Amino acid sequence: MAVKHLDYSNIEFAALAEDIDDIEELEELDGLVDNKDISMNEVERILRMKDQVRDFQILMMKYECALSEVRTKLDVLNKELSLRNNRNPFESIKMRIKTPVSIYKKLRSRNKDFTLENVRNQLSDIAGIRVICSFVDDIYMLADCLAQQDDITVLQRKDYIETPKDSGYRSLHLIIEIPIFLTQEKEYMKVEVQFRTIAMDFWASLEHKMKYKKNIENQEVISDDLKFSADLINQLDLRMQQIREKIDASEDTQ
């Protein structure tokens, strides 16, 4: 699946569904009165005032190119590992680039001005890719294979599978830096890569819906139910992996 392109040639940026699944990010944005009603037109106006429209378009294009590079690397790994292990290490990939409005809001939530320098230096998740795997061990195998490539630098690694968030959220997050090759330059871009199992992704989707909505009745009870469900899902993931290992061992002895 290719990343959905924004029409950056027309500064009235086409809407791209924003997927704020990082609860810490959601909490940063929550309650910021001056950010609530910011529109795409207002972000455009800010860029025009700073004479940065074209530069912003170019920067977003570079993030798209970085996503394409990471996607290609994952596809190559998928082909090789599926041939070696007789199964695909991941089920699907989702990609997204933050909308200009979301970029603006996140910078303002950190008391940073909306400048291209801050976009590049203060935010590490403008380009994001999520890899959905069948098994937990596939997550670590893919992440390690990606991190070991000599043109990738891992800037940050957060293992929420080994150490889940208080909510029960599980996932492996990498912030990587990868080069893109343009006509006259090579430039390093940051990409956030998230690895989850199918069950983790299903759970995170439900949690996201609850966190995004306001004034939910019995929110504490629902949070407890989600935490309990996250633990059950983790047990199920481990159990399914054990079953697969038994099947693999049985095939090896035949």
N, C-alpha and C positions, 0 to 999 in steps of 0.2 A: 504494500500500500504506500503510495507516494504521499509526502507531506502536502497538505492542502496549501495552495499558493495564495498569497494575498496580492492584490493588484497594487503594487507599490508605485506603479507609474501614475496612478491616480491617487492623490494624497487623501481622498475620501476613502480611506482604507475599507475594503470589504470586510464584513464581520467574520471573525473566526471564533468558533465556539471555544471559550476559555475553560480549561479544565484545572481548577485550583484544587488539587487533591492533597496538597501539603497543608495540614491543619495549622502548623505554625504560621504559614503565610496567611491563611484565612484569618487567624486571630490578629495578625498585624494590620490587616485591612479593616477589620471590624471596628465600627464606631468612629471612623475618621470622617467627621461631618463635612470638611472641606473637600473630600474626595468623592462623596457619594454621587454627585450629579455631574461629574466630569464627563463630557461627551467626546466622540471622535473629532467633531469639528473644533472643539476647544483645544484638543491636543494638536490638531493640525495648525491652529492659529499660533500656538506657542512655538512650534517648529518654524513657521514662516517668520515670526518675529525675530527668531535667532538665525534666520537664513540657513537652516539645517535640514530642510526637507529632502534635498537630494542626498545628502550625507546619511540621513536616517534610512532612506530607501536602500542605499548601498550596504549599510551595516546589516539590515534585515536580510538582504540577499546573501550576505556572507554566512549568516546563521543558517539559512536554508541549505547552503552548500555544505556546511559542516554536518548537518543532519544527514544529507545524502551520503557523505563519506562514511559516517558511522553505520548507516543502514547497509551500505555495500559490504563493510567489514563483517557485520553480523550475518548477512546472507552467505558470504563465503564460508564462514565458520559453520553455518547450518548445513551447507552442502557437504563439507568434509566430514563433520561429526555424524551426520545422518548416514553417510556411507560406511563409516567405521563402526558405528554402534547399532546400525539397522533401525534407527528411530530419530525423529527430529528433536533437537534439544529445546526448541521453542515452538509454541503454537501460533503466535501472532505478534505483530509489532504495531504500536501506535506512535504517531509522531505529532508534535505540535510546536508552533512558535507563538510566544505570548503576543497578545494584541497590544497595540500602542497604548490604549487606555489602561490595561493591566500593568504595563511597564511604568507608566506615569504614576499610578496609584502606589505601586510597591516602592518606588523611589521616594515619594512624598511620605509614605508611612515610616521611612527611615530618616526623615528630615533631610533628604538629599534633593538637590535641584534636578530638574529634568534636562540633563545635558547628555550628549553622546559619550563623553568621558565617563560619566557616572553609569550610563547604561552598560558600558563595557566592563567597568572596574568594580561596580557595586553589586551587580546581579550575575548569578552564575547559572540561572535556569531559564534564560530566554528561549533557548532551543532545548527541547525535551523529547526524549524517546523512551518508550516503555516496552519492555520485552516480557511477554507472558509465556512462562514455561510450564511444563507438565509436572516436573518434580523439583524438589528443593536442591538436590545435588546438581541438577542441570544449571540452576542459577549460578552457583559458585564456579562451575566449570566454564560457563560462558563468560562470566565476569573476569575470571583469571586469564582466559585466552585473549580477551579484548585488552586487558590491562598490560599484558606482556608484549604487545606489539610495539616495535621500536619507535614508531612515530606518534604514539599516544602517551601522554603524561597524566597520571591520576593525581588530581589536585586534592580530592577529598573522597573519603569512603565512609558511609554510614550504614552499619549493618543492623537494621531494625528487625531482622529475622532472629539473630542471636540475642539482641537486646530490644524487645518490642517497646513501642511507646506505651504510655500509661493507658491509652485508649484501647490497646490491643493491636494497633497497626503494625503490620509486618511487611517488609520490603527491603531490598538491598539497593542503596543509592550510590552512584558514582558521579562525581564531577570530573570530567576529563577535558583535556585540551588536545585538539587535533588540528593538523595543518590543512589548509585549503590552498589550492594552486590556481592563481588567477593569471591573466595574460602577462602581467608585469611584476607580480609579486607572490610571495608565499606568506600567508598570515595564519596565526594560531587562534582558534576560536574555542570557546567553552561550550560544552554540551552536558546536560544532565541525563544520565542513563539510569532508569529504574528497572529492576528485575523483580518479578513476582510470579507466584504460581497462579493458576486459574482461580483457585479458591481464594487466595489472598486478594486478587483483583476484584472478585465478586464482593467480598467483604468490604473492601475499601470503597467501592461504589456506593454501597448502602450507607457507610459511615459518612461519606461526603454529602449525601442527600440530607442526612440528619443535621450535620454541622452547618450546612448552608441555609437551612430553614430557621426562621425565628419563631419564638413563642410556641415551641412544641410542648404539649402537655406531657407530664411524666418523663421529662428529659433525662433525669438521673436514672430512672428505672431502665429506660431505653439504652443509656450508656452502659449500664451494668450488663444488660442482655447482650449488647454488642461485644463487650469484653469477654463474656463467657463464650459467645459464639466464636470469637477469634481463637480462643484456646482450643475449642473443639476442632476448628478448621486446621489448626496446626497439628493436632493429633492425627487428623485424617490425612494430611499431606505426608506425614512421616509413615503412617500405615501403608499408604499407597506406594510409597517408595520401597518399603520393605517387601511388599508383594511383587513389585517389579524386579527387585533383586533376586527373589526366589525363582521367578520365571527365568531370569537370565542365567542363574546358576544351573537350573534344570536343563536348559538348552546346551550349556557348555559340557555337560556330562553325557550328552547323547552322541 
